[in-house]
Amino acid sequence: MSDQTILEKGKEVIRIESEAVGNLINQINGDFVKAVNEIYKSKGRVVFTGMGKSGLIARKIVATLNSTGTAAFYLHPTDAMHGDLGMVRKGDIAILISKSGSTEELIDLVFMFKRLGVTIIGMLGQRNSTIGNECNLILDVGVKEEACPYDLAPTASTTATLVMGDALAVALLEKRGFTEDDFAMLHPAGSLGKRLSLRISEIMYKGTDVPIVSEKTALKDLIFIMTSKRLGMTSVVNEEGVLTGIITDGDLRRLLEKNMEIYKIVAKDVMTKNPKTIRAEYLASFALQHMEQYSITALVVVSENNNPIGIVHLHDLVKLGLRRR
């Protein structure tokens, strides 16, 4: 096979599978709406089952549903007939995936589901089939052709089924009013979960770790405080404890370059007034966005009365794996 032939074959597969997905728009109908409503109002879980490649697709759809607020699990058809059927309860909803609609292992299982009184939804390549005739609802995932030249390996059919599963999950997500906060609760690990859920109050330096000096603090003393806290900056407050400015390592370097009588200098002479601040209840990702917007490496966390209560530093946000959207 020449390189050109390989390239053409790859494009042909993509064409076939994209057409299979596009045709789903005409195949989706009222049963899809009913399926979403049935799952939404159900007090049980969604049980997916399928053999071979269909089983693999079922597992992926289960993962998507679980991560978007719909409780689901995968049940292997053979294991179900040898005891695992005990996992299914009345009130659950069973979704059977089969290209032919006549998968032997699923035919045995569908009658057991009927005995248990669960709603049965078929995600099928053949509506008029043994399994299709026993289903309460059918999601048509039939395709005109497989990308496999021998029509043996499921390719376009598994892609279409996966997309139908995504459509089901997203429709349920919208109907439940599932939010970013809900998503974050189910994805606490990784940069995505941290971006959606991590609050500044959880990661900021606080208490004795927060460098604070008064406006009248002598230069020598404020340098000692900045050095001991190791944040490269300090907040400056007035007599009422209200934040009036900050001093950074850069401010000190620029001061020394001026050859001033530094022994007479106090914090108020060096500080940058009206510094950028943030509140503890904000998302850590917002702090990162704020720092990048203003090209700064630290933010003073303030209370309602503008008293400094913490420091959030860029390096800590990066270490946590946070990234902007």
C-alpha positions as CSV (number, residue, x, y, z in Angstrom):
1,M,0.0,0.0,0.0
2,S,1.4,3.3,-1.0
3,D,1.6,6.4,1.2
4,Q,-1.1,8.1,-0.9
5,T,-3.4,5.1,-0.5
6,I,-2.8,5.1,3.3
7,L,-3.8,8.8,3.4
8,E,-6.9,8.2,1.3
9,K,-8.0,5.3,3.5
10,G,-7.6,7.4,6.6
11,K,-9.8,10.1,5.1
12,E,-12.4,7.6,4.0
13,V,-12.7,6.2,7.5
14,I,-13.2,9.8,8.9
15,R,-15.8,10.5,6.2
16,I,-17.8,7.3,6.9
17,E,-17.8,7.9,10.6
18,S,-18.6,11.6,10.4
19,E,-21.5,10.8,8.2
20,A,-22.7,8.2,10.7
21,V,-22.6,10.8,13.4
22,G,-24.4,13.4,11.2
23,N,-27.2,11.0,10.4
24,L,-28.0,10.7,14.1
25,I,-29.6,14.1,13.8
26,N,-32.4,12.6,11.7
27,Q,-32.6,9.4,13.9
28,I,-33.0,11.1,17.2
29,N,-36.7,11.5,18.1
30,G,-39.3,11.5,20.8
31,D,-37.9,8.4,22.4
32,F,-34.8,10.4,23.2
33,V,-36.9,13.0,25.0
34,K,-38.7,10.2,26.9
35,A,-35.5,8.5,27.8
36,V,-34.1,11.7,29.3
37,N,-37.2,12.3,31.3
38,E,-37.4,8.7,32.5
39,I,-33.8,8.8,33.7
40,Y,-34.3,12.3,35.3
41,K,-37.3,11.3,37.3
42,S,-36.0,7.8,38.3
43,K,-34.9,7.3,41.9
44,G,-32.6,4.5,40.8
45,R,-29.5,4.2,38.8
46,V,-28.8,3.7,35.1
47,V,-27.6,0.2,34.3
48,F,-25.6,-0.1,31.0
49,T,-24.8,-3.4,29.4
50,G,-23.4,-4.7,26.2
51,M,-21.0,-7.3,24.8
52,G,-17.6,-6.8,23.3
53,K,-17.0,-3.4,21.8
54,S,-20.5,-2.3,22.8
55,G,-19.5,-3.1,26.4
56,L,-16.5,-0.8,26.1
57,I,-18.6,2.0,24.7
58,A,-21.1,1.4,27.6
59,R,-18.3,1.8,30.1
60,K,-17.3,5.2,28.6
61,I,-20.9,6.5,28.6
62,V,-21.3,5.3,32.3
63,A,-18.2,7.4,33.2
64,T,-19.6,10.4,31.4
65,L,-22.9,10.1,33.2
66,N,-21.4,9.6,36.6
67,S,-19.1,12.7,36.1
68,T,-22.1,14.9,35.2
69,G,-24.5,14.0,38.0
70,T,-26.3,10.8,36.8
71,A,-25.6,7.7,38.8
72,A,-24.8,4.8,36.5
73,F,-22.9,1.5,36.4
74,Y,-21.8,-1.1,33.8
75,L,-23.2,-4.7,34.1
76,H,-21.5,-7.4,32.1
77,P,-24.2,-9.6,30.5
78,T,-22.5,-12.9,31.4
79,D,-21.7,-11.9,35.0
80,A,-25.3,-10.7,35.3
81,M,-26.6,-14.2,34.6
82,H,-24.3,-15.6,37.2
83,G,-25.2,-13.4,40.2
84,D,-24.5,-9.8,39.4
85,L,-28.1,-9.3,38.4
86,G,-28.5,-8.7,42.2
87,M,-27.1,-5.2,41.6
88,V,-30.2,-4.2,39.7
89,R,-33.2,-2.9,41.6
90,K,-36.8,-2.0,40.7
91,G,-36.7,1.7,39.8
92,D,-33.4,1.4,37.9
93,I,-33.3,2.0,34.2
94,A,-31.5,-0.5,31.9
95,I,-29.8,0.6,28.7
96,L,-28.8,-2.2,26.4
97,I,-26.3,-1.5,23.6
98,S,-26.3,-3.8,20.6
99,K,-25.6,-3.2,16.9
100,S,-27.6,-6.2,15.7
101,G,-30.3,-6.0,18.3
102,S,-30.0,-9.8,18.6
103,T,-27.0,-10.3,20.8
104,E,-27.6,-13.6,22.5
105,E,-26.3,-12.7,25.9
106,L,-28.5,-9.5,26.0
107,I,-31.6,-11.4,24.8
108,D,-31.4,-13.6,27.9
109,L,-30.8,-10.5,30.1
110,V,-33.6,-8.4,28.7
111,F,-36.3,-10.8,29.9
112,M,-34.7,-10.8,33.4
113,F,-34.9,-7.0,33.4
114,K,-38.6,-7.3,32.5
115,R,-39.2,-9.5,35.4
116,L,-37.5,-7.0,37.7
117,G,-39.8,-4.3,36.4
118,V,-37.1,-1.9,35.2
119,T,-37.5,0.5,32.3
120,I,-35.6,-0.9,29.3
121,I,-34.0,1.4,26.7
122,G,-32.3,-0.1,23.7
123,M,-29.4,1.8,22.1
124,L,-29.6,-0.3,18.9
125,G,-28.4,-0.5,15.4
126,Q,-31.6,-2.4,14.4
127,R,-34.9,-1.1,15.7
128,N,-36.9,-4.1,14.4
129,S,-35.0,-6.8,16.2
130,T,-35.5,-9.3,19.0
131,I,-34.2,-6.9,21.7
132,G,-35.9,-3.9,20.1
133,N,-39.3,-5.6,20.3
134,E,-38.8,-5.9,24.1
135,C,-37.7,-2.4,24.8
136,N,-39.8,0.4,26.3
137,L,-37.8,3.0,24.3
138,I,-35.3,2.9,21.5
139,L,-32.4,5.2,20.7
140,D,-31.5,4.5,17.1
141,V,-27.8,4.3,16.5
142,G,-28.0,2.4,13.2
143,V,-25.4,3.3,10.5
144,K,-25.4,2.8,6.7
145,E,-21.9,1.2,6.7
146,E,-18.9,0.5,8.9
147,A,-15.5,1.9,8.1
148,C,-14.2,-1.6,8.2
149,P,-14.1,-2.8,4.6
150,Y,-15.4,-6.2,5.6
151,D,-18.2,-4.8,7.7
152,L,-16.9,-6.9,10.6
153,A,-15.1,-4.6,13.1
154,P,-17.6,-2.1,14.7
155,T,-16.2,1.3,13.8
156,A,-18.9,3.8,12.6
157,S,-21.5,2.1,14.8
158,T,-19.5,2.4,18.0
159,T,-18.7,6.0,17.2
160,A,-22.4,6.8,16.6
161,T,-23.3,5.0,19.9
162,L,-20.7,7.0,21.8
163,V,-22.1,10.2,20.5
164,M,-25.7,9.2,21.3
165,G,-24.4,8.5,24.9
166,D,-22.9,12.0,25.0
167,A,-26.1,13.5,23.8
168,L,-28.0,11.7,26.6
169,A,-25.5,12.8,29.3
170,V,-25.4,16.5,28.2
171,A,-29.2,16.6,27.9
172,L,-29.5,15.2,31.5
173,L,-26.8,17.6,32.7
174,E,-28.8,20.6,31.4
175,K,-32.1,19.3,32.8
176,R,-30.6,18.8,36.2
177,G,-29.2,22.3,36.2
178,F,-25.7,20.8,36.8
179,T,-23.2,23.6,37.5
180,E,-19.5,24.1,37.4
181,D,-19.5,23.8,41.2
182,D,-21.3,20.5,41.0
183,F,-18.7,19.3,38.5
184,A,-15.9,20.4,40.7
185,M,-17.3,18.4,43.6
186,L,-17.1,15.2,41.5
187,H,-13.6,16.1,40.1
188,P,-11.6,17.3,43.1
189,A,-8.3,16.1,41.7
190,G,-6.3,17.5,38.8
191,S,-6.1,21.1,37.5
192,L,-9.7,21.1,36.3
193,G,-11.1,20.3,39.7
194,K,-8.8,22.8,41.4
195,R,-9.7,25.5,39.0
196,L,-13.4,25.0,39.6
197,S,-13.3,24.5,43.4
198,L,-10.2,25.7,45.2
199,R,-10.7,28.8,47.2
200,I,-8.1,31.3,48.2
201,S,-8.9,30.8,51.8
202,E,-7.7,27.2,51.5
203,I,-4.2,28.0,50.1
204,M,-3.3,31.5,51.3
205,Y,-0.6,32.3,53.8
206,K,-2.3,33.4,57.0
207,G,-1.7,34.1,60.7
208,T,1.9,34.7,61.6
209,D,3.0,33.8,58.1
210,V,1.6,37.1,56.7
211,P,4.2,39.9,56.6
212,I,2.6,43.1,57.9
213,V,4.4,46.4,58.9
214,S,3.0,49.8,59.9
215,E,3.5,52.9,57.9
216,K,6.1,54.1,60.4
217,T,8.2,50.9,60.4
218,A,11.9,51.7,59.8
219,L,13.5,50.4,56.7
220,K,15.9,48.0,58.6
221,D,12.9,46.4,60.5
222,L,10.7,46.0,57.4
223,I,13.6,44.3,55.5
224,F,14.0,41.9,58.4
225,I,10.3,41.1,58.3
226,M,10.3,40.6,54.5
227,T,13.3,38.4,54.7
228,S,11.9,36.2,57.6
229,K,8.6,35.7,55.9
230,R,10.2,34.8,52.5
231,L,7.4,36.0,50.3
232,G,9.3,38.9,48.6
233,M,6.9,41.5,49.9
234,T,5.1,42.9,52.9
235,S,1.7,44.6,53.4
236,V,1.7,48.1,55.0
237,V,-1.1,49.2,57.3
238,N,-2.1,52.4,59.1
239,E,-2.8,52.9,62.8
240,E,-6.3,51.3,62.4
241,G,-4.8,48.2,60.7
242,V,-6.2,49.1,57.3
243,L,-4.1,48.2,54.3
244,T,-2.6,51.3,52.7
245,G,0.2,49.8,50.5
246,I,2.7,47.0,49.8
247,I,6.4,46.9,49.6
248,T,8.2,44.4,47.3
249,D,11.8,43.3,46.8
250,G,11.7,45.4,43.6
251,D,10.7,48.5,45.6
252,L,13.7,48.1,47.8
253,R,16.1,47.6,44.9
254,R,14.8,50.8,43.2
255,L,15.2,52.6,46.5
256,L,18.9,51.6,46.9
257,E,19.6,52.7,43.4
258,K,18.6,56.3,44.4
259,N,21.4,56.6,47.0
260,M,19.0,58.2,49.5
261,E,19.6,58.4,53.3
262,I,18.0,55.1,53.9
263,Y,18.3,55.3,57.7
264,K,15.6,58.0,57.7
265,I,13.2,56.1,55.5
266,V,10.0,54.4,56.9
267,A,7.6,52.0,55.2
268,K,5.3,54.8,54.1
269,D,8.1,56.4,52.0
270,V,8.7,53.2,50.0
271,M,5.3,51.5,49.7
272,T,3.2,51.3,46.6
273,K,-0.2,52.7,47.4
274,N,-3.6,51.2,46.5
275,P,-2.2,47.7,45.8
276,K,-4.2,45.0,44.1
277,T,-6.1,42.9,46.6
278,I,-8.5,39.9,46.7
279,R,-11.0,38.4,49.0
280,A,-10.6,34.9,50.7
281,E,-13.8,33.5,49.3
282,Y,-12.7,34.0,45.6
283,L,-11.6,31.0,43.5
284,A,-7.8,30.5,43.4
285,S,-8.1,30.5,39.6
286,F,-9.4,34.0,39.7
287,A,-6.3,35.1,41.7
288,L,-4.1,33.6,39.0
289,Q,-6.0,35.4,36.3
290,H,-5.7,38.6,38.3
291,M,-1.9,38.2,38.7
292,E,-1.3,37.5,35.0
293,Q,-3.5,40.5,34.0
294,Y,-1.5,42.9,36.1
295,S,1.9,41.1,35.9
296,I,2.3,40.7,39.6
297,T,3.4,37.7,41.7
298,A,1.4,38.2,44.9
299,L,-1.9,39.5,46.1
300,V,-2.9,40.7,49.6
301,V,-6.0,38.9,50.8
302,V,-8.2,41.4,52.7
303,S,-11.3,41.3,55.0
304,E,-14.4,43.4,54.5
305,N,-12.8,46.2,56.3
306,N,-9.7,46.1,54.1
307,N,-7.5,44.5,56.8
308,P,-4.8,42.2,55.4
309,I,-5.6,38.6,56.5
310,G,-3.5,36.6,54.0
311,I,-1.1,36.5,51.0
312,V,-1.6,34.3,47.9
313,H,1.5,33.8,45.8
314,L,1.8,33.0,42.1
315,H,4.4,30.3,42.7
316,D,2.0,28.3,44.9
317,L,-0.8,28.5,42.4
318,V,1.5,27.2,39.6
319,K,2.7,24.4,41.9
320,L,-0.9,23.3,42.4
321,G,-1.2,22.9,38.7
322,L,-3.6,25.7,38.1
323,R,-3.9,27.1,34.6
324,R,-6.1,29.7,33.0
325,R,-9.0,28.5,30.9
